[in-house]
Amino acid sequence: MTKKFINIHYHPENNSEDIVGLRNIDFTKDLRIAKNCSIGLHPYDLKNRIKAEQDLIILKDLIIKNDLIAIGEIGLDRIKNKKNFDLQLEFFEKQLFFAHERNLIIIIHAVKSYADILNIFKRLKIPLEKVIFHGFNSSLNMAQDIASKGGYLSFGKVLLKSEKLQKVFKEISEKQIFLETDEEPLSQIYELYELASKIKGFNIKEIINNNYQRIIASVEQ
């Protein structure tokens, strides 16, 4: 059987037959939710406590009713919406508790907050085996720390232009990586696979398929 191109995190509607993954949906605008979608309270949107509480109730209800397997993007951002960082922290933890209870894949949004996020997982005693740091763009030390704890790193468009990130990608175990297009056109995934395979020195398509099957199986037990 021909292996698919795993695009672990993307936003546009997907009509391709050879690209599969977890589509991110804005559940406040689009209710066409399928099991292989992810929904979450994005740190950008956490600006009002009352609205956040209301949205969290809706989020939990949609995940349960649709039997979703993933939550995200959730996380922390020290650049955008920095003034509401305390609110980001509060609702990140609330979503983490829910995700852990539901055995969900967790799609992480992290901007200048990787250490904060890892410390939260440690304090809450939530393992990283079902956690994907989407759009990873940090140091080799941070990448190794996440991977050593069982977390996954997903690389997107920055990999195409950053030699520094390419060096990080080369050093990380292929068993802990994914590729993604995020908000870019889905066709970019082909370019990412071509470059990623060149960096690693072998075709990584089958390995990423195996990673996908492993993380999906971990939440469908």
N, C-alpha and C positions, 0 to 999 in steps of 0.2 A: 504494500500500500504506500502511495506517495505521501511523504510527510508534508504537513501544512507549514506555512509560515506563521509561527506564533508571534502575535502582536499583543503583548500582555496588557497594555493600557492604551486605549485610544478613545477619542470622542466622536468623530464623524460616524454616520450610519455606514454599516459595512454590508455591501452587496457582493463581495468577492467570495469565490468558492475556495480559494487557496489561502486565505488569511483568517485565522481564528484567534480569539483571546477574550479579554474582559473589557467590554465597552463601558466607558464611564458616562453616566446619565445625570443630568441636572433634574432631580426628581420634582423640583418646584415648577418646572416648565414642561417636562416631557414624561408622560406616564406610560409610555410604551416600554415597559420594563420586562426583560426576559431574565431567565435564571443566570445566564452568563454575563450579566451586567454588574457593575459596581455603583453604589450610591453612597453618599456621605455628606457630612457637614464640612465643607471646605473652609480652611482657616481664613480665606479672604472674606467669607460671608458672615463671620461671627462678629457682629457689630452691635447687636441689641440682644440683651439677655432674654427678654420675653419672647421675641421672635425665635431665638435659638431653642428655647425650651419647647415651643410649639413645633418647630421643624424637627426636633429630635423625636418627638412623639410620632409624627408622620413617618419619619425615616424608619423607626423600629417597626411600625405597623406594616410598611411596604416590604421590608426585608422578610418579615415573618410570613405575610400573606403570599408573597411571590417565591418563597423558599430560596432566596438569593444566597449565593455562596461567597460573596465578597462585599466588603465595605471600603469606601474610599472615594475621592481622595480625602484622607483625614491627616492631620499633622499640625505642624507649627511653622510659621513664617515670620522671621525677624526683619523682613524688608517691607512687604506689603501688609497693611493692617497692624503695624507694630504697636500702635497705641492701645489696641485691644488684646494685647498678648496674654493678659491674665484670663480673659474670656476664652481665648484659644486653648490655653492650658486646661481650663475646667472642662470644656466640651470635648477636647481630645481624650481626656481620661474617661469621661462618661461613655464615649463611643468605644474606647478600648475595652472597658468592662463588658459592654454589650457584645462586642465582637468575640471576646474570649468565651462568654457564656454560650454564644451561638456557634462557636467553632468556625468562624469565618476567616477567609483570606483577608488580609489587611493591606490596603494600598496606601503607602505613606507619601505625603507631601512634606518635604523638608527643605527649608531655605535658611542657611546659617543656624541650623538648630539640630544637627545630627546628634551632638553630644547630649543635648536636652532630652531628645526623644529616647535615646538609648538608656539614659538614667531613669526615665519614667517607666520603661519596660522592666528594668531591673527592680525598681521600687515596688511595682505592682506585681512582680513575679509572673510576668506573661512572657512565654518563650517567643523566639523569633522565627520558628520554623514555618509559619504561615504568613510571614511578613515580607512585603515587596517594597523596597525603597525606589519609588518611580522617579525617572529623570535624574538618576544619580549623577552628582557632579561635586565630588569632594576628593579628599586625599587618599593615597594608597593605604595609609595607616587606618583611616576610617573604614575604607572598603574591607580591609582584612579583618577588622574588629567585627563588623556586621556579619561577614561571611563565616567567621569562626564560630559565631553564635547560632548559625543555621539560617540567618536571614538571606534574602535574595536582593540582588542589585539589578535594576532595570535601566538600560542605557538608551538614550534617544538621540535627538538631533545634534546635541553638543558633541557627541562622539565623532560626528562627521568632520568637525573642524578643529577640535582641540587635541593637539599632540599630547598634552599632559594627561588628559583623560584616556587617550588611547594607550598610554603606558600603564595606567591603572588597570584598564580592561585586560591588557595582556597578562598581568600578574595574578589576576583573580581566577580562582577555580571555575571552570566552565559549568560545573554542577550548581553554581550559585548565581547564574546570570540569566537575564531576559533582555529582549529588545522591545522597543515601543516607538510609536509615532506620536503619542499624546494628541495634540490638537493639529498636527501637521497632516497633509494628505496621506491616506493609507498606503499609497504607492511608495512612499519613502521607506517602507519596511524592507523592500528588496535591496535598496542601496545600503541599508544598515547591515543586512545579512552578508552582503558581498564584502563590505569593509571589515566587519567583525571576523569573518572567516579568514580574511587576509592577515589580520592582526594576530590571530591565534595560530595560523599556519595550517588549518584544516577546516573542513566544512562543519559548522557548528549547528546546522539545522536539526539533525537528529538528537543531539544532546539537549537542545532547548526544548524540543518536543518531549523528551524524557522528563525534563524539569517540570514542564507544564502538567504532564500526566501525574507526576509525583505530588505536586502541590494540590491539584484537583482531588486526587484520591485521598489526601489527608483531611479534607473537609467533607468528604462524602461517605466516610466510614459510619 
